[in-house]
Amino acid sequence: MTSFVTLADAWTAEIVEKKSRFIASAFRVRTEAEALAALASVREEHPDARHHVYAYQIGIQVPHERFSDDGEPSGTAGRPVLEVIRRKELTNVLVVVTRYFGGILLGASGLVRAYTEAAAVVLERAPKLVCARMCDILVTCTYEHYGKLMHLLEQAGLRLYDAEFTEAVRFRLVVREADVPRTVELVTDATSGQATCEVCPPAYVGITDAGELVRDVWPLGNATE
């Protein structure tokens, strides 16, 4: 797998079922330690809640998964939350569903339904981040070629980052690993071979809808997991 979908930001949503409040909190996490730290922060924020059910999935080859019913009847809480994460095809995600008991028993089927709905609502609403194996290409060109290059690259759907204007023009492209050869070819052909392209090793990078780069989506920039 060369890409995965995770969360762009932490998110919270709440549902009420027969007077019980189910507060779902979703986080992007890269390691089990980060997941446990986020879980601890939710417990600290809601110290009076009866249950903090959670599930997480980390990794893209053989995902590491874990869930907890946190005192709810076995199979009625943590596993349904994990199944929602799987169904949404998300990874590097933790969902914690905090329950404030409303005094009315829901029964096993009611609990499954409530925890499933809470997890589904928060993951549906949370902004997503598509992450892929990307390479930085550091381009150096003359001022003469910059305008033409900028036009061609924008036509190709590429955004220029970190432009510097000194004795020459330097900027950064971030492209999918598979697109590196044709991007380098485009730059080379447009400048008659006068521009230089330094291709950096691939790493998982996310790009938001606004075109902003998110580089902390995988531990230590690991590109091989």
N, C-alpha and C positions, 0 to 999 in steps of 0.2 A: 504494500500500500504506500502510495506517495503523497497522499493528502488525508486530512481528517478535519472534522468539524468540532469545535469546542465553543465556549462562551467568550464573548468579547468583554463582558463585565459581569460582576456579581449582580444578582437580581433577587427580589423578594415578591412573593404573592401570598394571598390569604384566602381561604374559603372557610365557611361555617357549615357544620353538619350537626343538626340537632343540638345546637347551643355549644358544641365543642369547636374551638378555633384551631385550625390547622394552618400554621404559618410555614410556608415552604421557602427555604433560602438556597440558592444555587450559586456555586463558585467554580471558577476555572482553577484547577490544581494540577501540578506537574508531578508531585511525589506524594507518597503516603503521609510523610511528615507534614506537608502543606495541608492535606485533607484533614488530618487530626487537629492541626492548629485552627483551621477554620471551624471545625466542629466545636472545639473548646470555646471559640469566640461566641458562637451561637448560644451555647449553654450559659456562658457568662451574661449574655444579653437577656436571656429568659430564665433566670434562676428558679422561678416559681412554677415553671411548666412541668407537667407530669411526665411527658415523654419527649425525647429528641431522637426520633427515628432517622436513620441515614443510610445512604448507599453511595458508592463511588465506583468509577471505572477509570483506570489510568493505563495508558499504553495503546499501541496501534497494531502490534503484531500478535502477541498473546496478552491481551489486556489483563491487568490485575484488578480484580473485583472484590468488593467487600460490602456487607450490609449488616444492619442491626435492627431488631425489633424494639430494643430498649424497653423491655417490660411489657410490650403488647403481646397478645397471643401469637405463638409461633406461626410464621408464614403470612401474617395479616398486614404487615407494615413494610419492613425493610426490603423483602423480595419484590413486592409490587413496585416500590420506588425504583429498584434496580431495573426491573423490566421496562419501566418508562424510559430510563436512560438508554437502554438497548434499542427500544423501538424508535427513539428519536435519532439513533445512530450518532450519538455524541460520545466523545471520550475526553479524558483529562477533566472530568466533571464530578463534583460532589453535590448531592442534594440532601439537605437536612430538613425534615418536616417536624416542626415543634407543635405539640398538642397541648392545649389548655382544656382540660376535661370540663364539659358543660353539665354534668350530672345525669346524663341519659346514656345508658349503655347502647352501643351501636351494633353489637354482634359481630361475628367474624366477617360476614359478607359486607356489612356496613363499613367496617374498618378498612377492608381491602379497597372498597370503592372510594372512600374518603382520601386515603393516602395516595391512591393512584391519581385521583383528580387533582390533588394539591401539587403533586410532582409534575403532572402534565401541564397544568396552568403555568407554573413558574418557568418550565423549560420552553413552553410555547412563546411566552412573552419576552424571555431573556434574549438580548441581541447575540447573534452568532458570529463566529470568526472562522473562516475557512483557511486552513493552514496547509501549506504545501512545501515540498523540498524546493527551496529557492537559492539562486546564486546572485550575489552582488557582482555587477560588472562595473569596474571603475574606468571611465572613459576620459581620455585627454584628447582635445582637438583644438584647432585654431579658431579664432574669432570668425574667420571667413566661412568655415564650415558649420559653425554652431547653429545658425538660423535654419539652415536646410535640415540639419540633423534633428533639431527640436521638432520641426514640422513632421518629418517622416516618423519619428518615434511616437509622437502623439497620435498620428494616424494609425499606428500599429497598436494603440491602446496602452502605451507605456508611459509611465510618469518619471520625470527626472527628479532626483533628490540631491540635496547638498551641493548645489552648484557653486563653484568658486571661479572668480574671474581675476586672474593674475596675468602672467605673461602668456598664458594659454587658458583655455576653459576646461575645467574639470567637473565632472558630475557622476552621479551614481545611478545605475539602473538596477532594479531588482526583478528578476524574471524566473519563471519555473525552470528547473534544471534541464528539462527536455527542450526548452526554447533557447538555450544559450547559443548553440551553433548558428541558428538563423538570425539571432539578434546581432551577434558579432559580425556575421556576413553583411547584414544591413548597414551597420556602421562603417565597415570596411569599404563596401561598394560606394556608399554615399560620399565618402571622403577620398576616394581613389587610393585607399590604403594609407592615408596620412594620419588618421586617428589611431590611437593605441587603446586596446581593451585589456584590462587585467581582470581575469575571472577568479573570483574567490571560491573556496570550497562550499558545497551546498550545506544548508541548514534549514530546519523548519522555521518558517516565517508566516505570520498571519497578516492579512491586509484588510483593513476595515472598509466599510462601504464608502467612507470619505477618502480612501486611498492612503490612510496612515499605516505605517508599518508597526507590527507588534512582534518583537523578537524574543520575548520571554515565554514562549509557548512550549518549550521543551527544555529539560535540564541541560545546562551547559552547552546549549546550541547543538545537541547531538543530532546528527543527520542520518544515523544508520539504524536507529531503533525501529 
